[in-house]
Amino acid sequence: MKEEMDVREALEMMNRCKHEIQNLRATIAALEPKADAYDKLAIVLGLLPRPSVGMGEDLVWILDKRMRELQPKQEDAA
């Protein structure tokens, strides 16, 4: 048995949906300045210097440095 929605029920449901959408839009509008401020603050904090993470030595940099140090010696010896 299929129940059909009468016009009154449809209008009530549409009205509730309309009010819910309006409430959500108002909430978004109220929160938008806070979200913008948060984004700007995150950008500013990202620009501030931070403590060192204490990373290990870069092996490629060390090898490159040693190669540069040895090259003039090899050229002088030749």
PQR file with spaces between the fields and no chain letter, atoms N, CA, C, O and H, PARSE charges and radii, in Angstrom:
ATOM       1  N    MET     1       0.839   -1.166    0.000 -0.4000 1.5000
ATOM       2  CA   MET     1       0.000    0.000    0.000 -0.0000 2.0000
ATOM       3  C    MET     1       0.893    1.241    0.000  0.5500 1.7000
ATOM       4  O    MET     1       1.679    1.440    0.927 -0.5500 1.4000
ATOM       5  N    LYS     2       0.779    2.047   -1.000 -0.4000 1.5000
ATOM       6  CA   LYS     2       1.621    3.219   -1.153 -0.0000 2.0000
ATOM       7  C    LYS     2       0.908    4.439   -0.588  0.5500 1.7000
ATOM       8  O    LYS     2      -0.210    4.775   -0.978 -0.5500 1.4000
ATOM       9  H    LYS     2       0.141    1.885   -1.753  0.4000 1.0000
ATOM      10  N    GLU     3       1.600    5.093    0.353 -0.4000 1.5000
ATOM      11  CA   GLU     3       1.030    6.315    0.921 -0.0000 2.0000
ATOM      12  C    GLU     3       1.509    7.500    0.120  0.5500 1.7000
ATOM      13  O    GLU     3       2.693    7.600   -0.202 -0.5500 1.4000
ATOM      14  H    GLU     3       2.508    4.820    0.670  0.4000 1.0000
ATOM      15  N    GLU     4       0.622    8.377   -0.196 -0.4000 1.5000
ATOM      16  CA   GLU     4       0.988    9.586   -0.911 -0.0000 2.0000
ATOM      17  C    GLU     4       0.986   10.754    0.043  0.5500 1.7000
ATOM      18  O    GLU     4       0.171   10.828    0.962 -0.5500 1.4000
ATOM      19  H    GLU     4      -0.339    8.296    0.066  0.4000 1.0000
ATOM      20  N    MET     5       1.891   11.647   -0.182 -0.4000 1.5000
ATOM      21  CA   MET     5       2.005   12.831    0.648 -0.0000 2.0000
ATOM      22  C    MET     5       0.974   13.844    0.155  0.5500 1.7000
ATOM      23  O    MET     5       0.896   14.152   -1.034 -0.5500 1.4000
ATOM      24  H    MET     5       2.554   11.587   -0.929  0.4000 1.0000
ATOM      25  N    ASP     6       0.195   14.349    1.093 -0.4000 1.5000
ATOM      26  CA   ASP     6      -0.757   15.366    0.664 -0.0000 2.0000
ATOM      27  C    ASP     6      -0.074   16.726    0.584  0.5500 1.7000
ATOM      28  O    ASP     6       1.064   16.877    1.030 -0.5500 1.4000
ATOM      29  H    ASP     6       0.258   14.099    2.059  0.4000 1.0000
ATOM      30  N    VAL     7      -0.742   17.688    0.032 -0.4000 1.5000
ATOM      31  CA   VAL     7      -0.174   19.005   -0.208 -0.0000 2.0000
ATOM      32  C    VAL     7       0.247   19.666    1.097  0.5500 1.7000
ATOM      33  O    VAL     7       1.281   20.332    1.144 -0.5500 1.4000
ATOM      34  H    VAL     7      -1.666   17.565   -0.330  0.4000 1.0000
ATOM      35  N    ARG     8      -0.530   19.494    2.149 -0.4000 1.5000
ATOM      36  CA   ARG     8      -0.194   20.098    3.445 -0.0000 2.0000
ATOM      37  C    ARG     8       1.120   19.543    3.976  0.5500 1.7000
ATOM      38  O    ARG     8       1.962   20.311    4.440 -0.5500 1.4000
ATOM      39  H    ARG     8      -1.370   18.952    2.111  0.4000 1.0000
ATOM      40  N    GLU     9       1.318   18.231    3.921 -0.4000 1.5000
ATOM      41  CA   GLU     9       2.561   17.613    4.377 -0.0000 2.0000
ATOM      42  C    GLU     9       3.746   18.078    3.531  0.5500 1.7000
ATOM      43  O    GLU     9       4.820   18.366    4.060 -0.5500 1.4000
ATOM      44  H    GLU     9       0.634   17.607    3.544  0.4000 1.0000
ATOM      45  N    ALA    10       3.546   18.147    2.240 -0.4000 1.5000
ATOM      46  CA   ALA    10       4.617   18.588    1.346 -0.0000 2.0000
ATOM      47  C    ALA    10       5.021   20.020    1.666  0.5500 1.7000
ATOM      48  O    ALA    10       6.210   20.335    1.709 -0.5500 1.4000
ATOM      49  H    ALA    10       2.674   17.913    1.811  0.4000 1.0000
ATOM      50  N    LEU    11       4.041   20.886    1.891 -0.4000 1.5000
ATOM      51  CA   LEU    11       4.331   22.278    2.222 -0.0000 2.0000
ATOM      52  C    LEU    11       5.056   22.392    3.561  0.5500 1.7000
ATOM      53  O    LEU    11       5.975   23.199    3.694 -0.5500 1.4000
ATOM      54  H    LEU    11       3.075   20.629    1.856  0.4000 1.0000
ATOM      55  N    GLU    12       4.655   21.595    4.558 -0.4000 1.5000
ATOM      56  CA   GLU    12       5.331   21.610    5.864 -0.0000 2.0000
ATOM      57  C    GLU    12       6.780   21.152    5.727  0.5500 1.7000
ATOM      58  O    GLU    12       7.684   21.756    6.305 -0.5500 1.4000
ATOM      59  H    GLU    12       3.908   20.939    4.450  0.4000 1.0000
ATOM      60  N    MET    13       7.001   20.077    4.957 -0.4000 1.5000
ATOM      61  CA   MET    13       8.355   19.565    4.775 -0.0000 2.0000
ATOM      62  C    MET    13       9.211   20.590    4.028  0.5500 1.7000
ATOM      63  O    MET    13      10.357   20.828    4.407 -0.5500 1.4000
ATOM      64  H    MET    13       6.267   19.586    4.488  0.4000 1.0000
ATOM      65  N    MET    14       8.675   21.189    2.989 -0.4000 1.5000
ATOM      66  CA   MET    14       9.422   22.199    2.239 -0.0000 2.0000
ATOM      67  C    MET    14       9.740   23.402    3.112  0.5500 1.7000
ATOM      68  O    MET    14      10.827   23.971    3.011 -0.5500 1.4000
ATOM      69  H    MET    14       7.743   20.996    2.681  0.4000 1.0000
ATOM      70  N    ASN    15       8.799   23.793    3.970 -0.4000 1.5000
ATOM      71  CA   ASN    15       9.012   24.923    4.873 -0.0000 2.0000
ATOM      72  C    ASN    15      10.120   24.614    5.883  0.5500 1.7000
ATOM      73  O    ASN    15      10.965   25.464    6.163 -0.5500 1.4000
ATOM      74  H    ASN    15       7.917   23.330    4.051  0.4000 1.0000
ATOM      75  N    ARG    16      10.109   23.384    6.431 -0.4000 1.5000
ATOM      76  CA   ARG    16      11.178   22.987    7.361 -0.0000 2.0000
ATOM      77  C    ARG    16      12.534   22.987    6.666  0.5500 1.7000
ATOM      78  O    ARG    16      13.527   23.453    7.224 -0.5500 1.4000
ATOM      79  H    ARG    16       9.422   22.694    6.204  0.4000 1.0000
ATOM      80  N    CYS    17      12.569   22.464    5.449 -0.4000 1.5000
ATOM      81  CA   CYS    17      13.819   22.448    4.682 -0.0000 2.0000
ATOM      82  C    CYS    17      14.297   23.866    4.407  0.5500 1.7000
ATOM      83  O    CYS    17      15.487   24.152    4.534 -0.5500 1.4000
ATOM      84  H    CYS    17      11.763   22.085    4.995  0.4000 1.0000
ATOM      85  N    LYS    18      13.388   24.753    4.034 -0.4000 1.5000
ATOM      86  CA   LYS    18      13.733   26.147    3.764 -0.0000 2.0000
ATOM      87  C    LYS    18      14.335   26.801    5.004  0.5500 1.7000
ATOM      88  O    LYS    18      15.353   27.487    4.917 -0.5500 1.4000
ATOM      89  H    LYS    18      12.421   24.521    3.931  0.4000 1.0000
ATOM      90  N    HIS    19      13.695   26.585    6.171 -0.4000 1.5000
ATOM      91  CA   HIS    19      14.205   27.177    7.414 -0.0000 2.0000
ATOM      92  C    HIS    19      15.565   26.587    7.800  0.5500 1.7000
ATOM      93  O    HIS    19      16.433   27.305    8.295 -0.5500 1.4000
ATOM      94  H    HIS    19      12.867   26.028    6.241  0.4000 1.0000
ATOM      95  N    GLU    20      15.746   25.313    7.581 -0.4000 1.5000
ATOM      96  CA   GLU    20      17.039   24.678    7.880 -0.0000 2.0000
ATOM      97  C    GLU    20      18.135   25.276    7.007  0.5500 1.7000
ATOM      98  O    GLU    20      19.226   25.571    7.495 -0.5500 1.4000
ATOM      99  H    GLU    20      15.040   24.729    7.180  0.4000 1.0000
ATOM     100  N    ILE    21      17.852   25.457    5.727 -0.4000 1.5000
ATOM     101  CA   ILE    21      18.833   26.056    4.813 -0.0000 2.0000
ATOM     102  C    ILE    21      19.143   27.485    5.241  0.5500 1.7000
ATOM     103  O    ILE    21      20.305   27.892    5.237 -0.5500 1.4000
ATOM     104  H    ILE    21      16.966   25.217    5.330  0.4000 1.0000
ATOM     105  N    GLN    22      18.126   28.245    5.607 -0.4000 1.5000
ATOM     106  CA   GLN    22      18.342   29.625    6.046 -0.0000 2.0000
ATOM     107  C    GLN    22      19.180   29.670    7.323  0.5500 1.7000
ATOM     108  O    GLN    22      20.056   30.524    7.461 -0.5500 1.4000
ATOM     109  H    GLN    22      17.182   27.914    5.610  0.4000 1.0000
ATOM     110  N    ASN    23      18.913   28.747    8.261 -0.4000 1.5000
ATOM     111  CA   ASN    23      19.698   28.693    9.501 -0.0000 2.0000
ATOM     112  C    ASN    23      21.156   28.329    9.218  0.5500 1.7000
ATOM     113  O    ASN    23      22.072   28.899    9.811 -0.5500 1.4000
ATOM     114  H    ASN    23      18.202   28.053    8.149  0.4000 1.0000
ATOM     115  N    LEU    24      21.361   27.387    8.318 -0.4000 1.5000
ATOM     116  CA   LEU    24      22.733   27.001    7.977 -0.0000 2.0000
ATOM     117  C    LEU    24      23.468   28.144    7.282  0.5500 1.7000
ATOM     118  O    LEU    24      24.652   28.364    7.539 -0.5500 1.4000
ATOM     119  H    LEU    24      20.617   26.923    7.836  0.4000 1.0000
ATOM     120  N    ARG    25      22.783   28.865    6.413 -0.4000 1.5000
ATOM     121  CA   ARG    25      23.409   30.012    5.757 -0.0000 2.0000
ATOM     122  C    ARG    25      23.778   31.085    6.771  0.5500 1.7000
ATOM     123  O    ARG    25      24.837   31.702    6.662 -0.5500 1.4000
ATOM     124  H    ARG    25      21.822   28.686    6.204  0.4000 1.0000
ATOM     125  N    ALA    26      22.915   31.312    7.757 -0.4000 1.5000
ATOM     126  CA   ALA    26      23.214   32.308    8.795 -0.0000 2.0000
ATOM     127  C    ALA    26      24.405   31.866    9.637  0.5500 1.7000
ATOM     128  O    ALA    26      25.246   32.687   10.003 -0.5500 1.4000
ATOM     129  H    ALA    26      22.055   30.811    7.846  0.4000 1.0000
ATOM     130  N    THR    27      24.479   30.573    9.945 -0.4000 1.5000
ATOM     131  CA   THR    27      25.611   30.049   10.711 -0.0000 2.0000
ATOM     132  C    THR    27      26.908   30.212    9.930  0.5500 1.7000
ATOM     133  O    THR    27      27.930   30.611   10.489 -0.5500 1.4000
ATOM     134  H    THR    27      23.796   29.907    9.648  0.4000 1.0000
ATOM     135  N    ILE    28      26.865   29.907    8.650 -0.4000 1.5000
ATOM     136  CA   ILE    28      28.050   30.063    7.799 -0.0000 2.0000
ATOM     137  C    ILE    28      28.467   31.524    7.751  0.5500 1.7000
ATOM     138  O    ILE    28      29.654   31.835    7.857 -0.5500 1.4000
ATOM     139  H    ILE    28      26.035   29.584    8.196  0.4000 1.0000
ATOM     140  N    ALA    29      27.504   32.422    7.591 -0.4000 1.5000
ATOM     141  CA   ALA    29      27.821   33.852    7.531 -0.0000 2.0000
ATOM     142  C    ALA    29      28.448   34.329    8.835  0.5500 1.7000
ATOM     143  O    ALA    29      29.350   35.167    8.824 -0.5500 1.4000
ATOM     144  H    ALA    29      26.540   32.169    7.505  0.4000 1.0000
ATOM     145  N    ALA    30      27.968   33.790    9.971 -0.4000 1.5000
ATOM     146  CA   ALA    30      28.523   34.191   11.268 -0.0000 2.0000
ATOM     147  C    ALA    30      29.926   33.631   11.472  0.5500 1.7000
ATOM     148  O    ALA    30      30.756   34.274   12.115 -0.5500 1.4000
ATOM     149  H    ALA    30      27.236   33.109    9.980  0.4000 1.0000
ATOM     150  N    LEU    31      30.202   32.450   10.938 -0.4000 1.5000
ATOM     151  CA   LEU    31      31.503   31.814   11.128 -0.0000 2.0000
ATOM     152  C    LEU    31      32.539   32.234   10.097  0.5500 1.7000
ATOM     153  O    LEU    31      33.734   32.030   10.312 -0.5500 1.4000
ATOM     154  H    LEU    31      29.528   31.928   10.415  0.4000 1.0000
ATOM     155  N    GLU    32      32.116   32.806    8.997 -0.4000 1.5000
ATOM     156  CA   GLU    32      33.048   33.166    7.924 -0.0000 2.0000
ATOM     157  C    GLU    32      34.160   34.115    8.374  0.5500 1.7000
ATOM     158  O    GLU    32      35.314   33.886    8.013 -0.5500 1.4000
ATOM     159  H    GLU    32      31.145   32.971    8.822  0.4000 1.0000
ATOM     160  N    PRO    33      33.869   35.177    9.149 -0.5600 1.5000
ATOM     161  CA   PRO    33      34.973   36.038    9.610  0.2800 2.0000
ATOM     162  C    PRO    33      35.973   35.299   10.499  0.5500 1.7000
ATOM     163  O    PRO    33      37.174   35.564   10.443 -0.5500 1.4000
ATOM     164  N    LYS    34      35.479   34.381   11.310 -0.4000 1.5000
ATOM     165  CA   LYS    34      36.385   33.604   12.162 -0.0000 2.0000
ATOM     166  C    LYS    34      37.271   32.697   11.312  0.5500 1.7000
ATOM     167  O    LYS    34      38.461   32.548   11.591 -0.5500 1.4000
ATOM     168  H    LYS    34      34.504   34.165   11.356  0.4000 1.0000
ATOM     169  N    ALA    35      36.699   32.100   10.287 -0.4000 1.5000
ATOM     170  CA   ALA    35      37.489   31.237    9.405 -0.0000 2.0000
ATOM     171  C    ALA    35      38.541   32.051    8.664  0.5500 1.7000
ATOM     172  O    ALA    35      39.676   31.600    8.512 -0.5500 1.4000
ATOM     173  H    ALA    35      35.732   32.222   10.060  0.4000 1.0000
ATOM     174  N    ASP    36      38.183   33.231    8.207 -0.4000 1.5000
ATOM     175  CA   ASP    36      39.158   34.091    7.530 -0.0000 2.0000
ATOM     176  C    ASP    36      40.287   34.492    8.480  0.5500 1.7000
ATOM     177  O    ASP    36      41.460   34.469    8.109 -0.5500 1.4000
ATOM     178  H    ASP    36      37.260   33.598    8.330  0.4000 1.0000
ATOM     179  N    ALA    37      39.918   34.858    9.709 -0.4000 1.5000
ATOM     180  CA   ALA    37      40.935   35.231   10.698 -0.0000 2.0000
ATOM     181  C    ALA    37      41.857   34.046   10.990  0.5500 1.7000
ATOM     182  O    ALA    37      43.069   34.222   11.115 -0.5500 1.4000
ATOM     183  H    ALA    37      38.965   34.876   10.011  0.4000 1.0000
ATOM     184  N    TYR    38      41.299   32.861   11.099 -0.4000 1.5000
ATOM     185  CA   TYR    38      42.103   31.665   11.348 -0.0000 2.0000
ATOM     186  C    TYR    38      43.093   31.443   10.205  0.5500 1.7000
ATOM     187  O    TYR    38      44.268   31.160   10.440 -0.5500 1.4000
ATOM     188  H    TYR    38      40.315   32.718   10.998  0.4000 1.0000
ATOM     189  N    ASP    39      42.612   31.573    8.965 -0.4000 1.5000
ATOM     190  CA   ASP    39      43.498   31.382    7.813 -0.0000 2.0000
ATOM     191  C    ASP    39      44.629   32.403    7.808  0.5500 1.7000
ATOM     192  O    ASP    39      45.779   32.049    7.545 -0.5500 1.4000
ATOM     193  H    ASP    39      41.657   31.803    8.774  0.4000 1.0000
ATOM     194  N    LYS    40      44.318   33.655    8.093 -0.4000 1.5000
ATOM     195  CA   LYS    40      45.351   34.699    8.117 -0.0000 2.0000
ATOM     196  C    LYS    40      46.346   34.455    9.248  0.5500 1.7000
ATOM     197  O    LYS    40      47.548   34.653    9.070 -0.5500 1.4000
ATOM     198  H    LYS    40      43.385   33.942    8.307  0.4000 1.0000
ATOM     199  N    LEU    41      45.858   34.031   10.399 -0.4000 1.5000
ATOM     200  CA   LEU    41      46.734   33.739   11.531 -0.0000 2.0000
ATOM     201  C    LEU    41      47.644   32.551   11.211  0.5500 1.7000
ATOM     202  O    LEU    41      48.822   32.560   11.569 -0.5500 1.4000
ATOM     203  H    LEU    41      44.881   33.871   10.544  0.4000 1.0000
ATOM     204  N    ALA    42      47.116   31.554   10.556 -0.4000 1.5000
ATOM     205  CA   ALA    42      47.929   30.399   10.184 -0.0000 2.0000
ATOM     206  C    ALA    42      49.038   30.811    9.222  0.5500 1.7000
ATOM     207  O    ALA    42      50.154   30.297    9.299 -0.5500 1.4000
ATOM     208  H    ALA    42      46.159   31.547   10.266  0.4000 1.0000
ATOM     209  N    ILE    43      48.730   31.739    8.315 -0.4000 1.5000
ATOM     210  CA   ILE    43      49.757   32.223    7.390 -0.0000 2.0000
ATOM     211  C    ILE    43      50.849   32.959    8.154  0.5500 1.7000
ATOM     212  O    ILE    43      52.036   32.734    7.918 -0.5500 1.4000
ATOM     213  H    ILE    43      47.823   32.157    8.253  0.4000 1.0000
ATOM     214  N    VAL    44      50.447   33.840    9.072 -0.4000 1.5000
ATOM     215  CA   VAL    44      51.419   34.622    9.847 -0.0000 2.0000
ATOM     216  C    VAL    44      52.277   33.702   10.707  0.5500 1.7000
ATOM     217  O    VAL    44      53.497   33.858   10.764 -0.5500 1.4000
ATOM     218  H    VAL    44      49.483   34.022    9.264  0.4000 1.0000
ATOM     219  N    LEU    45      51.648   32.754   11.368 -0.4000 1.5000
ATOM     220  CA   LEU    45      52.414   31.841   12.226 -0.0000 2.0000
ATOM     221  C    LEU    45      53.362   30.972   11.408  0.5500 1.7000
ATOM     222  O    LEU    45      54.423   30.579   11.892 -0.5500 1.4000
ATOM     223  H    LEU    45      50.657   32.626   11.322  0.4000 1.0000
ATOM     224  N    GLY    46      52.984   30.676   10.186 -0.4000 1.5000
ATOM     225  CA   GLY    46      53.870   29.900    9.313 -0.0000 2.0000
ATOM     226  C    GLY    46      55.110   30.673    8.917  0.5500 1.7000
ATOM     227  O    GLY    46      56.119   30.073    8.548 -0.5500 1.4000
ATOM     228  H    GLY    46      52.122   30.995    9.793  0.4000 1.0000
ATOM     229  N    LEU    47      55.053   32.001    8.988 -0.4000 1.5000
ATOM     230  CA   LEU    47      56.199   32.828    8.617 -0.0000 2.0000
ATOM     231  C    LEU    47      57.168   33.054    9.771  0.5500 1.7000
ATOM     232  O    LEU    47      58.304   33.472    9.551 -0.5500 1.4000
ATOM     233  H    LEU    47      54.233   32.489    9.288  0.4000 1.0000
ATOM     234  N    LEU    48      56.733   32.784   10.989 -0.4000 1.5000
ATOM     235  CA   LEU    48      57.595   33.011   12.144 -0.0000 2.0000
ATOM     236  C    LEU    48      58.663   31.925   12.218  0.5500 1.7000
ATOM     237  O    LEU    48      58.407   30.780   11.846 -0.5500 1.4000
ATOM     238  H    LEU    48      55.810   32.445   11.168  0.4000 1.0000
ATOM     239  N    PRO    49      59.858   32.275   12.697 -0.5600 1.5000
ATOM     240  CA   PRO    49      60.906   31.245   12.831  0.2800 2.0000
ATOM     241  C    PRO    49      60.506   30.205   13.871  0.5500 1.7000
ATOM     242  O    PRO    49      59.892   30.516   14.891 -0.5500 1.4000
ATOM     243  N    ARG    50      60.864   29.002   13.588 -0.4000 1.5000
ATOM     244  CA   ARG    50      60.542   27.899   14.496 -0.0000 2.0000
ATOM     245  C    ARG    50      61.831   27.265   14.987  0.5500 1.7000
ATOM     246  O    ARG    50      62.872   27.399   14.344 -0.5500 1.4000
ATOM     247  H    ARG    50      61.363   28.749   12.759  0.4000 1.0000
ATOM     248  N    PRO    51      61.774   26.577   16.117 -0.5600 1.5000
ATOM     249  CA   PRO    51      62.971   25.884   16.593  0.2800 2.0000
ATOM     250  C    PRO    51      63.423   24.816   15.592  0.5500 1.7000
ATOM     251  O    PRO    51      62.612   24.232   14.873 -0.5500 1.4000
ATOM     252  N    SER    52      64.704   24.584   15.566 -0.4000 1.5000
ATOM     253  CA   SER    52      65.264   23.603   14.651 -0.0000 2.0000
ATOM     254  C    SER    52      64.727   22.216   14.967  0.5500 1.7000
ATOM     255  O    SER    52      64.502   21.868   16.126 -0.5500 1.4000
ATOM     256  H    SER    52      65.363   25.059   16.150  0.4000 1.0000
ATOM     257  N    VAL    53      64.529   21.435   13.922 -0.4000 1.5000
ATOM     258  CA   VAL    53      64.000   20.090   14.088 -0.0000 2.0000
ATOM     259  C    VAL    53      65.111   19.112   14.427  0.5500 1.7000
ATOM     260  O    VAL    53      64.850   18.002   14.891 -0.5500 1.4000
ATOM     261  H    VAL    53      64.712   21.718   12.980  0.4000 1.0000
ATOM     262  N    GLY    54      66.348   19.521   14.195 -0.4000 1.5000
ATOM     263  CA   GLY    54      67.486   18.652   14.507 -0.0000 2.0000
ATOM     264  C    GLY    54      67.663   17.544   13.489  0.5500 1.7000
ATOM     265  O    GLY    54      67.795   16.372   13.842 -0.5500 1.4000
ATOM     266  H    GLY    54      66.561   20.423   13.818  0.4000 1.0000
ATOM     267  N    MET    55      67.665   17.925   12.227 -0.4000 1.5000
ATOM     268  CA   MET    55      67.817   16.927   11.176 -0.0000 2.0000
ATOM     269  C    MET    55      69.268   16.470   11.101  0.5500 1.7000
ATOM     270  O    MET    55      70.181   17.181   11.522 -0.5500 1.4000
ATOM     271  H    MET    55      67.558   18.877   11.940  0.4000 1.0000
ATOM     272  N    GLY    56      69.463   15.285   10.564 -0.4000 1.5000
ATOM     273  CA   GLY    56      70.802   14.738   10.402 -0.0000 2.0000
ATOM     274  C    GLY    56      71.526   15.389    9.243  0.5500 1.7000
ATOM     275  O    GLY    56      70.953   16.198    8.513 -0.5500 1.4000
ATOM     276  H    GLY    56      68.722   14.707   10.222  0.4000 1.0000
ATOM     277  N    GLU    57      72.784   15.033    9.077 -0.4000 1.5000
ATOM     278  CA   GLU    57      73.597   15.587    7.995 -0.0000 2.0000
ATOM     279  C    GLU    57      73.077   15.095    6.652  0.5500 1.7000
ATOM     280  O    GLU    57      72.603   13.966    6.526 -0.5500 1.4000
ATOM     281  H    GLU    57      73.250   14.375    9.669  0.4000 1.0000
ATOM     282  N    ASP    58      73.178   15.967    5.651 -0.4000 1.5000
ATOM     283  CA   ASP    58      72.781   15.617    4.293 -0.0000 2.0000
ATOM     284  C    ASP    58      73.975   14.961    3.608  0.5500 1.7000
ATOM     285  O    ASP    58      74.974   15.624    3.329 -0.5500 1.4000
ATOM     286  H    ASP    58      73.563   16.883    5.754  0.4000 1.0000
ATOM     287  N    LEU    59      73.877   13.685    3.340 -0.4000 1.5000
ATOM     288  CA   LEU    59      74.978   12.921    2.778 -0.0000 2.0000
ATOM     289  C    LEU    59      75.387   13.449    1.408  0.5500 1.7000
ATOM     290  O    LEU    59      76.576   13.479    1.091 -0.5500 1.4000
ATOM     291  H    LEU    59      73.065   13.146    3.567  0.4000 1.0000
ATOM     292  N    VAL    60      74.421   13.865    0.590 -0.4000 1.5000
ATOM     293  CA   VAL    60      74.745   14.403   -0.728 -0.0000 2.0000
ATOM     294  C    VAL    60      75.552   15.685   -0.588  0.5500 1.7000
ATOM     295  O    VAL    60      76.516   15.896   -1.325 -0.5500 1.4000
ATOM     296  H    VAL    60      73.455   13.840    0.847  0.4000 1.0000
ATOM     297  N    TRP    61      75.166   16.544    0.354 -0.4000 1.5000
ATOM     298  CA   TRP    61      75.897   17.793    0.562 -0.0000 2.0000
ATOM     299  C    TRP    61      77.328   17.508    1.014  0.5500 1.7000
ATOM     300  O    TRP    61      78.269   18.151    0.548 -0.5500 1.4000
ATOM     301  H    TRP    61      74.384   16.372    0.952  0.4000 1.0000
ATOM     302  N    ILE    62      77.492   16.542    1.923 -0.4000 1.5000
ATOM     303  CA   ILE    62      78.831   16.185    2.411 -0.0000 2.0000
ATOM     304  C    ILE    62      79.690   15.650    1.272  0.5500 1.7000
ATOM     305  O    ILE    62      80.852   16.035    1.139 -0.5500 1.4000
ATOM     306  H    ILE    62      76.728   16.020    2.302  0.4000 1.0000
ATOM     307  N    LEU    63      79.127   14.760    0.443 -0.4000 1.5000
ATOM     308  CA   LEU    63      79.885   14.212   -0.685 -0.0000 2.0000
ATOM     309  C    LEU    63      80.264   15.309   -1.674  0.5500 1.7000
ATOM     310  O    LEU    63      81.390   15.350   -2.169 -0.5500 1.4000
ATOM     311  H    LEU    63      78.184   14.447    0.550  0.4000 1.0000
ATOM     312  N    ASP    64      79.313   16.196   -1.955 -0.4000 1.5000
ATOM     313  CA   ASP    64      79.597   17.293   -2.881 -0.0000 2.0000
ATOM     314  C    ASP    64      80.712   18.188   -2.341  0.5500 1.7000
ATOM     315  O    ASP    64      81.592   18.607   -3.092 -0.5500 1.4000
ATOM     316  H    ASP    64      78.398   16.162   -1.553  0.4000 1.0000
ATOM     317  N    LYS    65      80.674   18.477   -1.055 -0.4000 1.5000
ATOM     318  CA   LYS    65      81.708   19.314   -0.426 -0.0000 2.0000
ATOM     319  C    LYS    65      83.076   18.639   -0.527  0.5500 1.7000
ATOM     320  O    LYS    65      84.061   19.284   -0.885 -0.5500 1.4000
ATOM     321  H    LYS    65      79.958   18.137   -0.445  0.4000 1.0000
ATOM     322  N    ARG    66      83.138   17.357   -0.214 -0.4000 1.5000
ATOM     323  CA   ARG    66      84.414   16.630   -0.277 -0.0000 2.0000
ATOM     324  C    ARG    66      84.940   16.571   -1.714  0.5500 1.7000
ATOM     325  O    ARG    66      86.145   16.677   -1.938 -0.5500 1.4000
ATOM     326  H    ARG    66      82.338   16.833    0.077  0.4000 1.0000
ATOM     327  N    MET    67      84.040   16.401   -2.682 -0.4000 1.5000
ATOM     328  CA   MET    67      84.466   16.362   -4.079 -0.0000 2.0000
ATOM     329  C    MET    67      85.057   17.704   -4.494  0.5500 1.7000
ATOM     330  O    MET    67      86.065   17.745   -5.200 -0.5500 1.4000
ATOM     331  H    MET    67      83.061   16.315   -2.500  0.4000 1.0000
ATOM     332  N    ARG    68      84.438   18.805   -4.061 -0.4000 1.5000
ATOM     333  CA   ARG    68      84.965   20.133   -4.378 -0.0000 2.0000
ATOM     334  C    ARG    68      86.334   20.333   -3.729  0.5500 1.7000
ATOM     335  O    ARG    68      87.222   20.945   -4.323 -0.5500 1.4000
ATOM     336  H    ARG    68      83.620   18.771   -3.488  0.4000 1.0000
ATOM     337  N    GLU    69      86.502   19.818   -2.512 -0.4000 1.5000
ATOM     338  CA   GLU    69      87.790   19.966   -1.819 -0.0000 2.0000
ATOM     339  C    GLU    69      88.895   19.165   -2.507  0.5500 1.7000
ATOM     340  O    GLU    69      90.046   19.600   -2.537 -0.5500 1.4000
ATOM     341  H    GLU    69      85.781   19.321   -2.030  0.4000 1.0000
ATOM     342  N    LEU    70      88.554   18.002   -3.059 -0.4000 1.5000
ATOM     343  CA   LEU    70      89.550   17.151   -3.689 -0.0000 2.0000
ATOM     344  C    LEU    70      89.878   17.571   -5.118  0.5500 1.7000
ATOM     345  O    LEU    70      90.999   17.339   -5.572 -0.5500 1.4000
ATOM     346  H    LEU    70      87.619   17.649   -3.035  0.4000 1.0000
ATOM     347  N    GLN    71      88.953   18.172   -5.831 -0.4000 1.5000
ATOM     348  CA   GLN    71      89.189   18.531   -7.237 -0.0000 2.0000
ATOM     349  C    GLN    71      90.386   19.461   -7.424  0.5500 1.7000
ATOM     350  O    GLN    71      91.215   19.169   -8.286 -0.5500 1.4000
ATOM     351  H    GLN    71      88.043   18.361   -5.462  0.4000 1.0000
ATOM     352  N    PRO    72      90.534   20.538   -6.692 -0.5600 1.5000
ATOM     353  CA   PRO    72      91.718   21.390   -6.926  0.2800 2.0000
ATOM     354  C    PRO    72      93.013   20.633   -6.661  0.5500 1.7000
ATOM     355  O    PRO    72      94.002   20.870   -7.355 -0.5500 1.4000
ATOM     356  N    LYS    73      93.043   19.739   -5.692 -0.4000 1.5000
ATOM     357  CA   LYS    73      94.239   18.971   -5.403 -0.0000 2.0000
ATOM     358  C    LYS    73      94.615   18.077   -6.564  0.5500 1.7000
ATOM     359  O    LYS    73      95.796   17.944   -6.883 -0.5500 1.4000
ATOM     360  H    LYS    73      92.239   19.546   -5.129  0.4000 1.0000
ATOM     361  N    GLN    74      93.627   17.456   -7.206 -0.4000 1.5000
ATOM     362  CA   GLN    74      93.909   16.597   -8.334 -0.0000 2.0000
ATOM     363  C    GLN    74      94.391   17.397   -9.528  0.5500 1.7000
ATOM     364  O    GLN    74      95.265   16.935  -10.261 -0.5500 1.4000
ATOM     365  H    GLN    74      92.667   17.563   -6.947  0.4000 1.0000
ATOM     366  N    GLU    75      93.835   18.606   -9.745 -0.4000 1.5000
ATOM     367  CA   GLU    75      94.248   19.434  -10.861 -0.0000 2.0000
ATOM     368  C    GLU    75      95.676   19.951  -10.658  0.5500 1.7000
ATOM     369  O    GLU    75      96.453   20.043  -11.609 -0.5500 1.4000
ATOM     370  H    GLU    75      93.125   18.981   -9.149  0.4000 1.0000
ATOM     371  N    ASP    76      96.014   20.290   -9.396 -0.4000 1.5000
ATOM     372  CA   ASP    76      97.373   20.760   -9.094 -0.0000 2.0000
ATOM     373  C    ASP    76      98.396   19.662   -9.298  0.5500 1.7000
ATOM     374  O    ASP    76      99.507   19.927   -9.756 -0.5500 1.4000
ATOM     375  H    ASP    76      95.383   20.215   -8.623  0.4000 1.0000
ATOM     376  N    ALA    77      98.035   18.434   -8.965 -0.4000 1.5000
ATOM     377  CA   ALA    77      98.965   17.318   -9.075 -0.0000 2.0000
ATOM     378  C    ALA    77      99.225   16.954  -10.533  0.5500 1.7000
ATOM     379  O    ALA    77     100.269   16.390  -10.858 -0.5500 1.4000
ATOM     380  H    ALA    77      97.132   18.219   -8.593  0.4000 1.0000
ATOM     381  N    ALA    78      98.285   17.272  -11.400 -0.4000 1.5000
ATOM     382  CA   ALA    78      98.430   16.877  -12.819 -0.0000 2.0000
ATOM     383  C    ALA    78      99.354   17.752  -13.592  0.5500 1.7000
ATOM     384  O    ALA    78      99.561   17.530  -14.785 -0.5500 1.4000
ATOM     385  H    ALA    78      97.437   17.730  -11.136  0.4000 1.0000
